[in-house]
């Protein structure tokens, strides 16, 4: 391996830090690396694996202004490029305006999700307002540019997928109002090149939906009127429709009127799903009602004759219960633990003729953070890869290949103390079948104090990794990711014309 540190940030976190999501597997990195000819610890990198695996995660460089929540940390992108059996790696902080301001001040300036936004020392972003846009949640690639996003709406920061060269926020010609930004999870349709976006806010109409064309223009943007402020995190789409949501977990209106942002789950209010033609007018939106729940992430959606099918993760206990013996971190742990909010794969079917919704549970196991083959997103899929959770923690301890038909379930359990990342499906070069693909993931190995990128055969996940590639440093545990084939990038690494 040839590895060079290209930048090291100052150590500004407390030396005696005891926060569970700034230590251990979540210990943030301060070094940015360029590394080539990565060492293969086991197996061989397949020559038909050609693309870039990108992962974003929260990587705080400064202490919190009050209590720290793991979703508050600054964004750090990791990129490993596979080409003809070789691999190279880079990682970079997302150079947001908020990070630059705090580094210049040498101190935190914005309050996180556990504190009142009024404690922020400057104005900022987010549906709550006055938050730092950390751009630390998701990452996708559209038109040859990696786009990183923030979980409660913010600017969309651009970078080169291979070099991670920073290109600043995306404005789409100024058509998107800066005070709204976009949500954490814009959706890419690999088959059309379109990017579907939404945002939400405390002001009417409380949500908007838009489409960025394959040529990079935000040429469709319509209001989605809601009864009040809501907390949607994700959306889905089929070939004909976009699916938005109004779920009964939102800020308590009475407390919100007093300036307090306290989320509650209203178990007597149904879930509502807004179905709109992909480029439909606001008046074409149709609402379907279903059982009350909260959904953090959708799996996929597809058209089925006169029906629209939506798969996602139904939470059976969306809000943590307070207990008499709770310690300083207990409630936070339970609020981000897959097992505690009992998240299971679920299917909703919307009858477009009658307006009726039927639903069913797809599997009993608690899992989350699903990934579908990119060419099948928006179309009928069969397989998806999802993650199991370390009990009581926001840490992924296993991979599961699910079958939407209820058969052929496979899994890989990592050794104790080894934690993975969201694991995208990487199609084999020149192949289009769902199972002709690999699965890639970054792992943080606390036992060996190192990190690897592990490669699995999607058709045989239960056989374990077919290759393990060493990274130059142990990386922080992380979350959302994406895969982009090299054929979808321009030769120069710039935006696809």
C-alpha positions in Angstrom: 0.0 0.0 0.0 1.1 3.5 -0.8 -0.5 5.9 1.6 0.0 9.6 2.3 -1.7 11.9 4.9 -2.8 15.0 3.0 -4.3 16.9 5.9 -4.6 16.5 9.7 -7.1 18.6 11.7 -6.4 19.9 15.2 -7.4 17.9 18.2 -10.3 19.9 19.6 -12.4 17.2 21.3 -11.9 16.7 25.1 -8.9 14.4 25.9 -11.0 12.6 28.5 -14.1 12.3 26.2 -16.5 9.6 27.4 -19.3 10.1 24.9 -20.2 6.7 23.4 -20.6 8.1 19.9 -17.2 10.0 19.9 -15.2 7.1 21.3 -14.7 3.4 20.6 -16.1 2.3 17.2 -17.4 5.9 16.6 -14.0 7.6 17.4 -13.8 10.4 14.8 -10.8 10.7 12.4 -8.7 13.8 12.1 -6.5 12.6 9.1 -7.4 12.7 5.4 -5.6 10.1 3.3 -4.7 9.3 -0.3 -3.8 5.6 -0.7 -3.2 3.5 -3.8 -2.3 -0.2 -4.4 -4.2 -1.2 -1.3 -3.1 -4.4 0.4 -5.4 -7.4 -0.1 -5.5 -9.3 3.2 -7.5 -12.2 1.9 -8.8 -13.4 -1.5 -8.6 -11.4 -4.7 -10.4 -8.3 -5.9 -12.7 -9.4 -8.7 -11.7 -7.9 -12.1 -15.4 -7.5 -12.9 -15.8 -5.2 -9.9 -15.3 -1.7 -11.4 -16.7 1.3 -9.6 -16.6 3.5 -6.6 -18.0 2.7 -3.1 -18.7 6.0 -1.3 -19.7 6.3 2.3 -20.7 9.3 4.4 -20.8 9.5 8.2 -20.8 11.8 11.2 -17.2 12.7 12.2 -17.2 15.5 14.7 -14.1 17.7 14.9 -15.3 20.0 17.7 -17.1 19.5 21.0 -20.8 20.0 21.1 -22.6 23.2 22.1 -24.5 21.4 24.9 -25.4 17.7 24.5 -24.0 15.8 21.5 -26.2 13.5 19.3 -24.4 11.2 16.8 -26.4 12.7 14.0 -24.9 16.2 14.7 -21.3 15.4 13.6 -19.5 16.9 10.6 -19.6 14.9 7.3 -16.7 12.8 6.2 -16.7 11.0 2.8 -14.8 7.8 2.2 -14.2 6.6 -1.4 -12.7 3.3 -2.5 -12.3 2.8 -6.2 -12.0 -0.7 -7.7 -10.6 -1.0 -11.2 -9.2 -4.2 -12.9 -8.5 -6.0 -9.7 -6.8 -3.0 -7.9 -8.1 -0.6 -5.3 -7.4 3.0 -4.2 -8.8 5.0 -1.3 -9.4 8.6 -0.2 -11.3 10.2 2.6 -12.2 13.9 3.0 -14.2 16.1 5.4 -17.1 17.7 3.6 -16.1 21.4 3.5 -19.4 23.0 4.6 -19.6 26.6 5.5 -20.5 25.6 9.1 -17.4 23.5 9.5 -15.2 26.3 8.1 -16.8 28.8 10.6 -16.3 26.6 13.6 -12.7 25.7 12.7 -12.0 29.4 12.3 -13.6 30.1 15.7 -12.0 27.1 17.3 -15.3 26.3 19.1 -18.8 25.1 18.4 -21.3 27.7 17.1 -24.5 25.6 16.5 -26.6 23.6 18.9 -27.5 20.0 17.8 -30.7 18.1 17.9 -30.7 17.5 21.6 -30.6 21.3 22.4 -32.9 24.2 21.6 -32.0 25.9 18.3 -32.1 29.2 20.3 -28.8 28.2 21.9 -27.1 28.4 18.5 -24.8 31.4 18.3 -25.6 31.9 14.6 -28.4 31.4 12.2 -28.3 28.2 10.2 -30.1 25.5 8.3 -32.5 22.6 8.9 -36.2 22.2 9.3 -35.8 23.1 13.0 -33.8 26.2 11.8 -30.5 27.5 13.4 -28.7 24.2 12.9 -25.3 23.5 11.4 -25.7 22.0 8.0 -23.1 19.2 8.6 -23.8 17.3 5.3 -23.1 14.1 7.1 -26.1 11.9 6.4 -26.3 10.4 2.9 -24.3 10.4 -0.3 -25.4 9.7 -3.9 -23.9 10.3 -7.4 -25.8 12.3 -10.0 -24.4 13.3 -13.3 -20.9 12.3 -12.2 -20.9 14.3 -9.0 -21.2 13.0 -5.4 -23.9 14.8 -3.5 -23.8 14.7 0.3 -26.8 15.7 2.4 -28.0 16.6 5.9 -30.7 14.7 7.8 -33.0 17.6 8.6 -32.7 19.5 5.3 -29.8 21.5 4.1 -27.6 22.4 1.2 -26.4 19.6 -1.1 -22.6 19.6 -1.2 -20.8 18.4 -4.4 -17.5 16.6 -4.8 -15.7 14.4 -7.3 -16.6 10.7 -6.6 -13.1 9.5 -7.2 -10.8 12.3 -5.9 -13.3 13.8 -3.4 -12.3 17.2 -4.7 -14.8 19.7 -3.1 -17.0 21.7 -5.4 -19.3 23.5 -3.0 -23.1 23.5 -2.7 -25.4 22.6 -5.5 -27.8 25.5 -6.4 -29.6 24.1 -9.5 -29.5 27.6 -11.0 -31.0 29.2 -7.9 -34.4 27.5 -8.4 -34.3 25.8 -5.0 -35.0 28.3 -2.1 -31.9 28.2 0.1 -34.0 28.3 3.3 -35.6 25.0 2.4 -32.6 23.0 1.1 -33.3 19.3 0.5 -33.9 16.3 2.7 -31.4 13.7 3.7 -32.4 11.2 1.0 -32.8 12.4 -2.6 -33.5 9.5 -4.9 -31.6 8.7 -8.1 -33.3 6.8 -10.9 -30.4 5.2 -12.7 -32.6 4.2 -15.6 -33.7 7.8 -16.5 -30.9 9.8 -14.9 -33.4 11.9 -12.9 -32.9 12.9 -9.3 -36.1 13.1 -7.2 -35.9 15.5 -4.2 -38.2 16.7 -1.3 -37.8 19.0 1.6 -39.8 20.0 4.7 -40.1 22.9 7.1 -42.0 24.5 9.9 -43.7 26.9 7.5 -46.5 26.2 5.1 -46.9 24.3 2.8 -44.6 22.2 5.1 -43.2 20.1 2.2 -42.1 20.5 -1.5 -41.3 17.9 -4.1 -39.1 18.3 -7.1 -37.3 16.6 -10.0 -33.8 17.3 -11.3 -33.6 16.3 -14.9 -30.8 14.1 -16.4 -29.3 17.3 -17.8 -29.1 18.8 -14.3 -32.0 21.2 -14.3 -34.5 21.5 -11.4 -37.4 21.7 -13.9 -40.2 20.4 -11.6 -41.0 21.7 -8.1 -44.4 21.6 -6.5 -45.8 22.3 -3.0 -47.1 19.4 -0.9 -49.6 20.7 1.6 -49.5 19.0 5.0 -51.6 19.6 8.2 -48.6 21.0 9.9 -44.8 20.5 10.4 -43.8 16.9 9.9 -40.5 14.9 10.1 -40.3 12.8 6.9 -36.8 11.3 6.4 -37.0 9.4 3.1 -39.1 9.0 0.0 -39.5 6.4 -2.7 -40.5 6.2 -6.4 -41.7 3.9 -9.1 -41.5 4.3 -12.9 -44.7 6.3 -12.8 -45.0 7.8 -9.3 -43.2 9.5 -6.4 -44.3 8.5 -2.9 -44.1 11.0 -0.1 -45.3 10.5 3.5 -47.1 12.2 6.4 -46.4 9.9 9.4 -47.7 10.3 13.0 -44.4 11.1 14.6 -43.8 14.8 14.7 -43.1 17.8 16.9 -45.8 18.3 19.6 -47.7 21.3 18.2 -48.4 22.8 21.7 -44.7 22.7 22.6 -43.7 23.9 19.2 -45.8 27.0 19.7 -43.6 27.7 22.7 -40.4 27.1 20.8 -39.7 23.6 22.0 -39.0 20.8 19.5 -40.2 17.6 21.2 -41.2 14.8 18.9 -44.1 12.5 19.9 -45.7 9.4 18.3 -49.4 9.8 17.9 -50.6 6.2 17.8 -54.2 7.2 17.1 -53.4 9.0 13.8 -53.0 6.9 10.7 -50.0 7.0 8.5 -50.6 8.8 5.2 -48.8 8.2 1.9 -48.9 10.8 -0.8 -48.8 9.4 -4.3 -48.1 11.8 -7.1 -47.1 11.3 -10.8 -43.4 11.8 -11.1 -43.9 15.2 -12.8 -47.4 15.7 -11.5 -49.2 18.9 -10.4 -50.0 19.4 -6.7 -53.6 18.8 -7.4 -52.8 15.3 -8.7 -51.5 14.2 -5.3 -53.5 11.3 -3.8 -53.4 10.3 -0.1 -53.6 6.7 1.2 -54.1 5.8 4.8 -52.5 2.9 6.7 -51.5 1.7 10.2 -49.7 4.3 12.3 -46.0 3.9 12.3 -42.8 5.7 11.5 -40.5 4.7 8.6 -36.9 5.8 8.6 -36.0 4.2 5.3 -37.8 2.8 2.3 -36.6 -0.3 0.5 -38.1 0.2 -3.0 -41.4 0.8 -4.9 -42.7 -0.5 -8.2 -45.8 -0.4 -10.3 -48.0 -3.5 -10.5 -50.9 -3.0 -12.9 -53.5 -0.8 -11.2 -51.5 -1.0 -7.9 -48.4 0.7 -6.5 -46.3 -1.4 -4.2 -44.1 0.2 -1.5 -41.6 -1.7 0.7 -40.0 -0.1 3.7 -39.3 -0.5 7.4 -42.2 -0.4 9.8 -41.3 0.7 13.3 -43.4 -1.0 16.0 -42.0 1.2 18.8 -41.0 4.5 17.1 -40.4 6.4 20.4 -38.1 5.2 23.2 -39.8 4.6 26.6 -38.3 6.4 29.6 -37.3 4.1 32.4 -36.6 4.9 36.1 -33.0 3.5 35.9 -32.1 5.5 32.7 -28.5 6.8 32.7 -27.1 9.8 30.8 -27.0 7.9 27.5 -29.8 5.4 27.8 -32.6 7.2 26.0 -30.3 8.3 23.2 -29.1 4.7 22.7 -32.7 3.4 22.4 -33.8 6.1 20.1 -31.3 5.0 17.4 -31.2 1.2 18.0 -33.0 -0.9 15.3 -33.9 -3.5 17.9 -35.4 -0.9 20.3 -37.7 0.7 17.7 -38.4 -2.8 16.4 -37.9 -2.1 12.7 -39.1 -4.9 10.3 -39.5 -5.0 6.5 -43.1 -4.3 5.5 -45.1 -4.0 2.3 -47.9 -1.5 1.5 -50.0 -1.9 -1.6 -52.0 1.1 -2.9 -55.0 0.3 -5.2 -55.1 3.2 -7.6 -58.6 2.4 -8.6 -60.3 2.2 -5.2 -57.9 4.3 -3.0 -57.5 1.4 -0.6 -54.2 0.4 1.1 -53.4 -3.1 2.2 -50.3 -4.0 4.1 -48.3 -7.0 5.3 -45.1 -7.8 7.2 -42.3 -9.2 5.0 -40.1 -10.7 7.7 -39.9 -11.1 11.5 -36.3 -10.0 12.0 -35.3 -6.6 13.1 -33.1 -5.1 10.4 -32.7 -1.7 8.6 -30.6 0.4 6.1 -31.7 -1.5 3.0 -29.9 -1.4 -0.4 -31.4 -2.5 -3.7 -29.5 -3.1 -7.0 -29.4 0.3 -8.5 -30.8 -0.7 -11.9 -33.9 -2.1 -10.1 -34.7 0.9 -8.0 -38.2 2.0 -9.0 -38.9 -1.4 -10.6 -40.0 -4.7 -9.4 -37.1 -6.1 -7.3 -36.6 -9.4 -5.6 -33.5 -9.0 -3.4 -32.2 -6.4 -1.0 -29.3 -6.3 1.4 -30.0 -5.0 4.9 -28.2 -4.7 8.2 -28.5 -6.2 11.7 -27.8 -4.2 14.8 -25.6 -4.6 17.8 -28.1 -4.7 20.7 -28.6 -1.3 22.3 -26.2 0.4 19.8 -26.2 2.2 16.5 -23.7 -0.3 15.1 -24.2 -2.8 12.3 -23.0 -6.4 13.2 -24.3 -8.4 10.3 -25.5 -8.5 6.6 -28.7 -10.1 5.5 -29.7 -10.7 1.9 -33.5 -10.6 2.0 -35.8 -12.1 -0.6 -39.1 -10.1 -1.1 -40.7 -13.5 -2.0 -39.9 -14.8 1.4 -37.3 -17.4 0.4 -33.5 -17.7 -0.1 -32.6 -15.5 2.9 -28.9 -15.5 3.6 -26.8 -13.8 6.3 -23.2 -13.0 7.4 -22.5 -12.3 11.0 -19.3 -10.3 11.7 -17.1 -11.3 14.6 -17.8 -9.6 17.9 -16.3 -6.1 17.9 -16.4 -5.8 14.1 -18.9 -3.4 12.7 -20.0 -2.8 9.1 -21.4 0.1 7.1 -24.5 0.3 4.9 -23.7 -2.1 2.1 -24.6 -1.4 -1.5 -25.0 -3.9 -4.2 -22.3 -3.5 -6.9 -23.2 -5.1 -10.2 -20.6 -7.2 -12.0 -19.3 -5.3 -15.1 -21.5 -6.1 -18.1 -24.1 -8.0 -16.0 -27.7 -7.0 -15.4 -29.3 -9.9 -13.5 -30.1 -9.0 -9.8 -27.8 -11.7 -8.4 -24.9 -11.1 -10.8 -23.4 -8.6 -8.3 -21.2 -8.1 -5.3 -21.8 -6.4 -2.0 -19.2 -4.0 -0.5 -18.9 -2.6 3.0 -16.4 -0.8 5.2 -15.8 -2.5 8.5 -14.3 -1.1 11.7 -12.5 -3.9 13.5 -12.0 -3.0 17.2 -10.1 -6.2 17.9 -7.4 -5.6 15.4 -7.6 -1.8 15.5 -8.0 -1.5 11.8 -10.5 -1.0 9.0 -11.1 -3.0 5.8 -13.3 -2.9 2.8 -14.9 -6.4 2.5 -16.4 -7.7 -0.7 -19.1 -10.4 -0.8 -20.7 -12.3 -3.6 -24.4 -11.3 -3.5 -25.4 -14.8 -4.6 -23.5 -16.4 -1.6 -23.3 -13.8 1.2 -23.3 -16.7 3.7 -19.9 -17.8 2.5 -18.3 -14.7 3.9 -16.1 -12.1 2.2 -14.3 -13.2 -1.0 -11.8 -10.4 -0.5 -10.7 -8.2 2.4 -8.9 -5.0 1.5 -6.9 -3.0 4.1 -7.5 0.7 4.6 -4.7 3.0 5.9 -6.4 3.8 9.2 -9.2 2.6 11.4 -12.2 4.6 10.3 -15.2 5.7 12.4 -18.2 3.5 12.2 -20.6 4.9 9.6 -23.9 4.8 7.9 -25.2 5.7 4.4 -23.4 4.8 1.3 -23.7 4.3 -2.5 -22.1 2.5 -5.4 -21.5 4.0 -8.8 -20.1 1.9 -11.7 -17.1 3.4 -13.5 -19.1 3.3 -16.7 -21.5 5.9 -15.2 -18.6 8.4 -14.6 -16.9 10.5 -17.2 -13.2 9.6 -17.9 -12.0 12.8 -16.3 -14.0 12.3 -13.2 -16.0 15.5 -13.8 -19.7 15.9 -14.2 -21.2 13.8 -17.0 -22.2 16.2 -19.9 
